[in-house]
Amino acid sequence: MWQDEIVEEIHRIRQEYAESFNYDLDAIFKDLQKKEAESGRKVVNLAAKCNLTTREQSM
């Protein structure tokens, strides 16, 4: 079976990252939020836009 080296690398990195937090999802989530805040990038919330396309409003 053919294996994609890039996908394998992503799986390895993801495994190492989860392992570094002892597979604690709360700790992983907090770390990702911290990285997001420190990145200085604008974060877009699409939840408000999703409400505009609901079926009720299109009728």
mmCIF file of the N, C-alpha and C atoms, coordinates in Angstrom:
data_MODEL
# 
_entry.id   MODEL 
# 
loop_
_atom_site.group_PDB 
_atom_site.id 
_atom_site.type_symbol 
_atom_site.label_atom_id 
_atom_site.label_alt_id 
_atom_site.label_comp_id 
_atom_site.label_asym_id 
_atom_site.label_entity_id 
_atom_site.label_seq_id 
_atom_site.pdbx_PDB_ins_code 
_atom_site.Cartn_x 
_atom_site.Cartn_y 
_atom_site.Cartn_z 
_atom_site.occupancy 
_atom_site.B_iso_or_equiv 
_atom_site.pdbx_formal_charge 
_atom_site.auth_seq_id 
_atom_site.auth_comp_id 
_atom_site.auth_asym_id 
_atom_site.auth_atom_id 
_atom_site.pdbx_PDB_model_num 
ATOM 1   N N  . MET A 1 1  ? 0.830   -1.186 0.000  1.00 0.00 ? 1  MET A N  1 
ATOM 2   C CA . MET A 1 1  ? 0.000   0.000  0.000  1.00 0.00 ? 1  MET A CA 1 
ATOM 3   C C  . MET A 1 1  ? 0.874   1.249  0.000  1.00 0.00 ? 1  MET A C  1 
ATOM 4   N N  . TRP A 1 2  ? 0.482   2.231  -0.794 1.00 0.00 ? 2  TRP A N  1 
ATOM 5   C CA . TRP A 1 2  ? 1.243   3.468  -0.913 1.00 0.00 ? 2  TRP A CA 1 
ATOM 6   C C  . TRP A 1 2  ? 1.004   4.354  0.299  1.00 0.00 ? 2  TRP A C  1 
ATOM 7   N N  . GLN A 1 3  ? 2.081   4.944  0.809  1.00 0.00 ? 3  GLN A N  1 
ATOM 8   C CA . GLN A 1 3  ? 1.969   5.841  1.963  1.00 0.00 ? 3  GLN A CA 1 
ATOM 9   C C  . GLN A 1 3  ? 2.529   7.202  1.590  1.00 0.00 ? 3  GLN A C  1 
ATOM 10  N N  . ASP A 1 4  ? 1.805   8.224  1.973  1.00 0.00 ? 4  ASP A N  1 
ATOM 11  C CA . ASP A 1 4  ? 2.218   9.597  1.712  1.00 0.00 ? 4  ASP A CA 1 
ATOM 12  C C  . ASP A 1 4  ? 3.147   10.051 2.832  1.00 0.00 ? 4  ASP A C  1 
ATOM 13  N N  . GLU A 1 5  ? 4.351   10.443 2.467  1.00 0.00 ? 5  GLU A N  1 
ATOM 14  C CA . GLU A 1 5  ? 5.343   10.862 3.470  1.00 0.00 ? 5  GLU A CA 1 
ATOM 15  C C  . GLU A 1 5  ? 4.878   12.086 4.252  1.00 0.00 ? 5  GLU A C  1 
ATOM 16  N N  . ILE A 1 6  ? 4.181   12.992 3.601  1.00 0.00 ? 6  ILE A N  1 
ATOM 17  C CA . ILE A 1 6  ? 3.715   14.209 4.273  1.00 0.00 ? 6  ILE A CA 1 
ATOM 18  C C  . ILE A 1 6  ? 2.654   13.864 5.312  1.00 0.00 ? 6  ILE A C  1 
ATOM 19  N N  . VAL A 1 7  ? 1.731   13.004 4.946  1.00 0.00 ? 7  VAL A N  1 
ATOM 20  C CA . VAL A 1 7  ? 0.686   12.587 5.890  1.00 0.00 ? 7  VAL A CA 1 
ATOM 21  C C  . VAL A 1 7  ? 1.308   11.853 7.068  1.00 0.00 ? 7  VAL A C  1 
ATOM 22  N N  . GLU A 1 8  ? 2.259   11.001 6.801  1.00 0.00 ? 8  GLU A N  1 
ATOM 23  C CA . GLU A 1 8  ? 2.954   10.286 7.879  1.00 0.00 ? 8  GLU A CA 1 
ATOM 24  C C  . GLU A 1 8  ? 3.652   11.261 8.819  1.00 0.00 ? 8  GLU A C  1 
ATOM 25  N N  . GLU A 1 9  ? 4.264   12.292 8.272  1.00 0.00 ? 9  GLU A N  1 
ATOM 26  C CA . GLU A 1 9  ? 4.946   13.294 9.093  1.00 0.00 ? 9  GLU A CA 1 
ATOM 27  C C  . GLU A 1 9  ? 3.946   14.056 9.953  1.00 0.00 ? 9  GLU A C  1 
ATOM 28  N N  . ILE A 1 10 ? 2.812   14.409 9.373  1.00 0.00 ? 10 ILE A N  1 
ATOM 29  C CA . ILE A 1 10 ? 1.775   15.117 10.133 1.00 0.00 ? 10 ILE A CA 1 
ATOM 30  C C  . ILE A 1 10 ? 1.271   14.239 11.272 1.00 0.00 ? 10 ILE A C  1 
ATOM 31  N N  . HIS A 1 11 ? 1.044   12.966 11.012 1.00 0.00 ? 11 HIS A N  1 
ATOM 32  C CA . HIS A 1 11 ? 0.600   12.048 12.061 1.00 0.00 ? 11 HIS A CA 1 
ATOM 33  C C  . HIS A 1 11 ? 1.636   11.942 13.175 1.00 0.00 ? 11 HIS A C  1 
ATOM 34  N N  . ARG A 1 12 ? 2.906   11.877 12.801 1.00 0.00 ? 12 ARG A N  1 
ATOM 35  C CA . ARG A 1 12 ? 3.976   11.780 13.801 1.00 0.00 ? 12 ARG A CA 1 
ATOM 36  C C  . ARG A 1 12 ? 4.015   13.035 14.665 1.00 0.00 ? 12 ARG A C  1 
ATOM 37  N N  . ILE A 1 13 ? 3.942   14.202 14.023 1.00 0.00 ? 13 ILE A N  1 
ATOM 38  C CA . ILE A 1 13 ? 3.991   15.472 14.757 1.00 0.00 ? 13 ILE A CA 1 
ATOM 39  C C  . ILE A 1 13 ? 2.791   15.600 15.682 1.00 0.00 ? 13 ILE A C  1 
ATOM 40  N N  . ARG A 1 14 ? 1.610   15.238 15.180 1.00 0.00 ? 14 ARG A N  1 
ATOM 41  C CA . ARG A 1 14 ? 0.393   15.300 15.991 1.00 0.00 ? 14 ARG A CA 1 
ATOM 42  C C  . ARG A 1 14 ? 0.504   14.377 17.193 1.00 0.00 ? 14 ARG A C  1 
ATOM 43  N N  . GLN A 1 15 ? 1.038   13.193 16.994 1.00 0.00 ? 15 GLN A N  1 
ATOM 44  C CA . GLN A 1 15 ? 1.218   12.229 18.080 1.00 0.00 ? 15 GLN A CA 1 
ATOM 45  C C  . GLN A 1 15 ? 2.173   12.782 19.136 1.00 0.00 ? 15 GLN A C  1 
ATOM 46  N N  . GLU A 1 16 ? 3.283   13.341 18.696 1.00 0.00 ? 16 GLU A N  1 
ATOM 47  C CA . GLU A 1 16 ? 4.264   13.905 19.632 1.00 0.00 ? 16 GLU A CA 1 
ATOM 48  C C  . GLU A 1 16 ? 3.669   15.080 20.415 1.00 0.00 ? 16 GLU A C  1 
ATOM 49  N N  . TYR A 1 17 ? 2.877   15.908 19.730 1.00 0.00 ? 17 TYR A N  1 
ATOM 50  C CA . TYR A 1 17 ? 2.253   17.063 20.382 1.00 0.00 ? 17 TYR A CA 1 
ATOM 51  C C  . TYR A 1 17 ? 1.272   16.590 21.458 1.00 0.00 ? 17 TYR A C  1 
ATOM 52  N N  . ALA A 1 18 ? 0.417   15.645 21.119 1.00 0.00 ? 18 ALA A N  1 
ATOM 53  C CA . ALA A 1 18 ? -0.550  15.117 22.089 1.00 0.00 ? 18 ALA A CA 1 
ATOM 54  C C  . ALA A 1 18 ? 0.167   14.439 23.253 1.00 0.00 ? 18 ALA A C  1 
ATOM 55  N N  . GLU A 1 19 ? 1.220   13.712 22.944 1.00 0.00 ? 19 GLU A N  1 
ATOM 56  C CA . GLU A 1 19 ? 2.001   13.030 23.971 1.00 0.00 ? 19 GLU A CA 1 
ATOM 57  C C  . GLU A 1 19 ? 2.621   14.030 24.945 1.00 0.00 ? 19 GLU A C  1 
ATOM 58  N N  . SER A 1 20 ? 3.051   15.187 24.425 1.00 0.00 ? 20 SER A N  1 
ATOM 59  C CA . SER A 1 20 ? 3.691   16.195 25.284 1.00 0.00 ? 20 SER A CA 1 
ATOM 60  C C  . SER A 1 20 ? 2.724   16.762 26.317 1.00 0.00 ? 20 SER A C  1 
ATOM 61  N N  . PHE A 1 21 ? 1.423   16.617 26.086 1.00 0.00 ? 21 PHE A N  1 
ATOM 62  C CA . PHE A 1 21 ? 0.406   17.058 27.042 1.00 0.00 ? 21 PHE A CA 1 
ATOM 63  C C  . PHE A 1 21 ? -0.268  15.864 27.722 1.00 0.00 ? 21 PHE A C  1 
ATOM 64  N N  . ASN A 1 22 ? 0.353   14.699 27.610 1.00 0.00 ? 22 ASN A N  1 
ATOM 65  C CA . ASN A 1 22 ? -0.173  13.474 28.206 1.00 0.00 ? 22 ASN A CA 1 
ATOM 66  C C  . ASN A 1 22 ? -1.610  13.214 27.733 1.00 0.00 ? 22 ASN A C  1 
ATOM 67  N N  . TYR A 1 23 ? -1.874  13.567 26.468 1.00 0.00 ? 23 TYR A N  1 
ATOM 68  C CA . TYR A 1 23 ? -3.172  13.358 25.820 1.00 0.00 ? 23 TYR A CA 1 
ATOM 69  C C  . TYR A 1 23 ? -4.323  14.060 26.539 1.00 0.00 ? 23 TYR A C  1 
ATOM 70  N N  . ASP A 1 24 ? -4.011  15.131 27.280 1.00 0.00 ? 24 ASP A N  1 
ATOM 71  C CA . ASP A 1 24 ? -5.022  15.907 28.007 1.00 0.00 ? 24 ASP A CA 1 
ATOM 72  C C  . ASP A 1 24 ? -5.616  16.947 27.058 1.00 0.00 ? 24 ASP A C  1 
ATOM 73  N N  . LEU A 1 25 ? -6.857  16.717 26.608 1.00 0.00 ? 25 LEU A N  1 
ATOM 74  C CA . LEU A 1 25 ? -7.468  17.601 25.623 1.00 0.00 ? 25 LEU A CA 1 
ATOM 75  C C  . LEU A 1 25 ? -7.651  19.027 26.140 1.00 0.00 ? 25 LEU A C  1 
ATOM 76  N N  . ASP A 1 26 ? -7.948  19.179 27.422 1.00 0.00 ? 26 ASP A N  1 
ATOM 77  C CA . ASP A 1 26 ? -8.082  20.527 27.977 1.00 0.00 ? 26 ASP A CA 1 
ATOM 78  C C  . ASP A 1 26 ? -6.755  21.283 27.889 1.00 0.00 ? 26 ASP A C  1 
ATOM 79  N N  . ALA A 1 27 ? -5.665  20.617 28.220 1.00 0.00 ? 27 ALA A N  1 
ATOM 80  C CA . ALA A 1 27 ? -4.343  21.246 28.158 1.00 0.00 ? 27 ALA A CA 1 
ATOM 81  C C  . ALA A 1 27 ? -3.961  21.572 26.707 1.00 0.00 ? 27 ALA A C  1 
ATOM 82  N N  . ILE A 1 28 ? -4.275  20.677 25.798 1.00 0.00 ? 28 ILE A N  1 
ATOM 83  C CA . ILE A 1 28 ? -3.983  20.920 24.379 1.00 0.00 ? 28 ILE A CA 1 
ATOM 84  C C  . ILE A 1 28 ? -4.774  22.119 23.895 1.00 0.00 ? 28 ILE A C  1 
ATOM 85  N N  . PHE A 1 29 ? -6.062  22.183 24.245 1.00 0.00 ? 29 PHE A N  1 
ATOM 86  C CA . PHE A 1 29 ? -6.920  23.291 23.836 1.00 0.00 ? 29 PHE A CA 1 
ATOM 87  C C  . PHE A 1 29 ? -6.401  24.617 24.381 1.00 0.00 ? 29 PHE A C  1 
ATOM 88  N N  . LYS A 1 30 ? -6.017  24.638 25.652 1.00 0.00 ? 30 LYS A N  1 
ATOM 89  C CA . LYS A 1 30 ? -5.471  25.865 26.258 1.00 0.00 ? 30 LYS A CA 1 
ATOM 90  C C  . LYS A 1 30 ? -4.190  26.292 25.556 1.00 0.00 ? 30 LYS A C  1 
ATOM 91  N N  . ASP A 1 31 ? -3.341  25.342 25.209 1.00 0.00 ? 31 ASP A N  1 
ATOM 92  C CA . ASP A 1 31 ? -2.100  25.657 24.505 1.00 0.00 ? 31 ASP A CA 1 
ATOM 93  C C  . ASP A 1 31 ? -2.384  26.247 23.120 1.00 0.00 ? 31 ASP A C  1 
ATOM 94  N N  . LEU A 1 32 ? -3.351  25.672 22.423 1.00 0.00 ? 32 LEU A N  1 
ATOM 95  C CA . LEU A 1 32 ? -3.702  26.193 21.096 1.00 0.00 ? 32 LEU A CA 1 
ATOM 96  C C  . LEU A 1 32 ? -4.306  27.589 21.196 1.00 0.00 ? 32 LEU A C  1 
ATOM 97  N N  . GLN A 1 33 ? -5.120  27.832 22.222 1.00 0.00 ? 33 GLN A N  1 
ATOM 98  C CA . GLN A 1 33 ? -5.671  29.172 22.421 1.00 0.00 ? 33 GLN A CA 1 
ATOM 99  C C  . GLN A 1 33 ? -4.558  30.175 22.716 1.00 0.00 ? 33 GLN A C  1 
ATOM 100 N N  . LYS A 1 34 ? -3.586  29.765 23.518 1.00 0.00 ? 34 LYS A N  1 
ATOM 101 C CA . LYS A 1 34 ? -2.459  30.630 23.850 1.00 0.00 ? 34 LYS A CA 1 
ATOM 102 C C  . LYS A 1 34 ? -1.660  30.963 22.585 1.00 0.00 ? 34 LYS A C  1 
ATOM 103 N N  . LYS A 1 35 ? -1.387  29.950 21.770 1.00 0.00 ? 35 LYS A N  1 
ATOM 104 C CA . LYS A 1 35 ? -0.652  30.174 20.527 1.00 0.00 ? 35 LYS A CA 1 
ATOM 105 C C  . LYS A 1 35 ? -1.422  31.090 19.588 1.00 0.00 ? 35 LYS A C  1 
ATOM 106 N N  . GLU A 1 36 ? -2.740  30.916 19.543 1.00 0.00 ? 36 GLU A N  1 
ATOM 107 C CA . GLU A 1 36 ? -3.579  31.755 18.698 1.00 0.00 ? 36 GLU A CA 1 
ATOM 108 C C  . GLU A 1 36 ? -3.495  33.212 19.150 1.00 0.00 ? 36 GLU A C  1 
ATOM 109 N N  . ALA A 1 37 ? -3.580  33.454 20.454 1.00 0.00 ? 37 ALA A N  1 
ATOM 110 C CA . ALA A 1 37 ? -3.514  34.808 20.996 1.00 0.00 ? 37 ALA A CA 1 
ATOM 111 C C  . ALA A 1 37 ? -2.153  35.442 20.746 1.00 0.00 ? 37 ALA A C  1 
ATOM 112 N N  . GLU A 1 38 ? -1.096  34.648 20.878 1.00 0.00 ? 38 GLU A N  1 
ATOM 113 C CA . GLU A 1 38 ? 0.258   35.159 20.699 1.00 0.00 ? 38 GLU A CA 1 
ATOM 114 C C  . GLU A 1 38 ? 0.622   35.386 19.235 1.00 0.00 ? 38 GLU A C  1 
ATOM 115 N N  . SER A 1 39 ? -0.134  34.795 18.332 1.00 0.00 ? 39 SER A N  1 
ATOM 116 C CA . SER A 1 39 ? 0.220   34.894 16.914 1.00 0.00 ? 39 SER A CA 1 
ATOM 117 C C  . SER A 1 39 ? 0.026   36.302 16.359 1.00 0.00 ? 39 SER A C  1 
ATOM 118 N N  . GLY A 1 40 ? -0.896  37.054 16.967 1.00 0.00 ? 40 GLY A N  1 
ATOM 119 C CA . GLY A 1 40 ? -1.155  38.402 16.483 1.00 0.00 ? 40 GLY A CA 1 
ATOM 120 C C  . GLY A 1 40 ? -2.025  38.424 15.228 1.00 0.00 ? 40 GLY A C  1 
ATOM 121 N N  . ARG A 1 41 ? -2.487  37.277 14.799 1.00 0.00 ? 41 ARG A N  1 
ATOM 122 C CA . ARG A 1 41 ? -3.336  37.202 13.612 1.00 0.00 ? 41 ARG A CA 1 
ATOM 123 C C  . ARG A 1 41 ? -4.787  37.475 13.991 1.00 0.00 ? 41 ARG A C  1 
ATOM 124 N N  . LYS A 1 42 ? -5.526  38.032 13.050 1.00 0.00 ? 42 LYS A N  1 
ATOM 125 C CA . LYS A 1 42 ? -6.932  38.298 13.270 1.00 0.00 ? 42 LYS A CA 1 
ATOM 126 C C  . LYS A 1 42 ? -7.694  36.977 13.174 1.00 0.00 ? 42 LYS A C  1 
ATOM 127 N N  . VAL A 1 43 ? -8.533  36.720 14.179 1.00 0.00 ? 43 VAL A N  1 
ATOM 128 C CA . VAL A 1 43 ? -9.323  35.506 14.205 1.00 0.00 ? 43 VAL A CA 1 
ATOM 129 C C  . VAL A 1 43 ? -10.750 35.872 13.812 1.00 0.00 ? 43 VAL A C  1 
ATOM 130 N N  . VAL A 1 44 ? -11.280 35.180 12.832 1.00 0.00 ? 44 VAL A N  1 
ATOM 131 C CA . VAL A 1 44 ? -12.614 35.460 12.337 1.00 0.00 ? 44 VAL A CA 1 
ATOM 132 C C  . VAL A 1 44 ? -13.591 34.454 12.922 1.00 0.00 ? 44 VAL A C  1 
ATOM 133 N N  . ASN A 1 45 ? -14.705 34.944 13.441 1.00 0.00 ? 45 ASN A N  1 
ATOM 134 C CA . ASN A 1 45 ? -15.747 34.085 13.980 1.00 0.00 ? 45 ASN A CA 1 
ATOM 135 C C  . ASN A 1 45 ? -16.848 33.978 12.934 1.00 0.00 ? 45 ASN A C  1 
ATOM 136 N N  . LEU A 1 46 ? -16.994 32.811 12.347 1.00 0.00 ? 46 LEU A N  1 
ATOM 137 C CA . LEU A 1 46 ? -17.989 32.612 11.306 1.00 0.00 ? 46 LEU A CA 1 
ATOM 138 C C  . LEU A 1 46 ? -19.351 32.203 11.855 1.00 0.00 ? 46 LEU A C  1 
ATOM 139 N N  . ALA A 1 47 ? -19.482 32.052 13.153 1.00 0.00 ? 47 ALA A N  1 
ATOM 140 C CA . ALA A 1 47 ? -20.753 31.633 13.745 1.00 0.00 ? 47 ALA A CA 1 
ATOM 141 C C  . ALA A 1 47 ? -21.854 32.639 13.429 1.00 0.00 ? 47 ALA A C  1 
ATOM 142 N N  . ALA A 1 48 ? -21.559 33.920 13.492 1.00 0.00 ? 48 ALA A N  1 
ATOM 143 C CA . ALA A 1 48 ? -22.568 34.945 13.209 1.00 0.00 ? 48 ALA A CA 1 
ATOM 144 C C  . ALA A 1 48 ? -23.001 34.878 11.745 1.00 0.00 ? 48 ALA A C  1 
ATOM 145 N N  . LYS A 1 49 ? -22.078 34.635 10.840 1.00 0.00 ? 49 LYS A N  1 
ATOM 146 C CA . LYS A 1 49 ? -22.412 34.555 9.427  1.00 0.00 ? 49 LYS A CA 1 
ATOM 147 C C  . LYS A 1 49 ? -23.253 33.320 9.123  1.00 0.00 ? 49 LYS A C  1 
ATOM 148 N N  . CYS A 1 50 ? -23.032 32.246 9.841  1.00 0.00 ? 50 CYS A N  1 
ATOM 149 C CA . CYS A 1 50 ? -23.794 31.018 9.608  1.00 0.00 ? 50 CYS A CA 1 
ATOM 150 C C  . CYS A 1 50 ? -25.278 31.244 9.867  1.00 0.00 ? 50 CYS A C  1 
ATOM 151 N N  . ASN A 1 51 ? -25.611 32.105 10.809 1.00 0.00 ? 51 ASN A N  1 
ATOM 152 C CA . ASN A 1 51 ? -27.004 32.383 11.122 1.00 0.00 ? 51 ASN A CA 1 
ATOM 153 C C  . ASN A 1 51 ? -27.719 33.053 9.948  1.00 0.00 ? 51 ASN A C  1 
ATOM 154 N N  . LEU A 1 52 ? -27.007 33.737 9.093  1.00 0.00 ? 52 LEU A N  1 
ATOM 155 C CA . LEU A 1 52 ? -27.609 34.423 7.960  1.00 0.00 ? 52 LEU A CA 1 
ATOM 156 C C  . LEU A 1 52 ? -28.063 33.448 6.879  1.00 0.00 ? 52 LEU A C  1 
ATOM 157 N N  . THR A 1 53 ? -27.546 32.269 6.885  1.00 0.00 ? 53 THR A N  1 
ATOM 158 C CA . THR A 1 53 ? -27.873 31.328 5.825  1.00 0.00 ? 53 THR A CA 1 
ATOM 159 C C  . THR A 1 53 ? -28.788 30.200 6.297  1.00 0.00 ? 53 THR A C  1 
ATOM 160 N N  . THR A 1 54 ? -29.444 30.398 7.408  1.00 0.00 ? 54 THR A N  1 
ATOM 161 C CA . THR A 1 54 ? -30.342 29.349 7.875  1.00 0.00 ? 54 THR A CA 1 
ATOM 162 C C  . THR A 1 54 ? -31.557 29.259 6.983  1.00 0.00 ? 54 THR A C  1 
ATOM 163 N N  . ARG A 1 55 ? -32.162 28.135 6.990  1.00 0.00 ? 55 ARG A N  1 
ATOM 164 C CA . ARG A 1 55 ? -33.307 27.869 6.126  1.00 0.00 ? 55 ARG A CA 1 
ATOM 165 C C  . ARG A 1 55 ? -34.479 28.795 6.453  1.00 0.00 ? 55 ARG A C  1 
ATOM 166 N N  . GLU A 1 56 ? -34.659 29.103 7.721  1.00 0.00 ? 56 GLU A N  1 
ATOM 167 C CA . GLU A 1 56 ? -35.783 29.947 8.132  1.00 0.00 ? 56 GLU A CA 1 
ATOM 168 C C  . GLU A 1 56 ? -35.705 31.329 7.509  1.00 0.00 ? 56 GLU A C  1 
ATOM 169 N N  . GLN A 1 57 ? -34.516 31.883 7.384  1.00 0.00 ? 57 GLN A N  1 
ATOM 170 C CA . GLN A 1 57 ? -34.364 33.217 6.839  1.00 0.00 ? 57 GLN A CA 1 
ATOM 171 C C  . GLN A 1 57 ? -34.475 33.227 5.319  1.00 0.00 ? 57 GLN A C  1 
ATOM 172 N N  . SER A 1 58 ? -34.227 32.112 4.684  1.00 0.00 ? 58 SER A N  1 
ATOM 173 C CA . SER A 1 58 ? -34.272 32.078 3.227  1.00 0.00 ? 58 SER A CA 1 
ATOM 174 C C  . SER A 1 58 ? -35.684 31.875 2.708  1.00 0.00 ? 58 SER A C  1 
ATOM 175 N N  . MET A 1 59 ? -36.636 31.601 3.588  1.00 0.00 ? 59 MET A N  1 
ATOM 176 C CA . MET A 1 59 ? -38.029 31.370 3.155  1.00 0.00 ? 59 MET A CA 1 
ATOM 177 C C  . MET A 1 59 ? -38.814 32.640 3.116  1.00 0.00 ? 59 MET A C  1 
# 
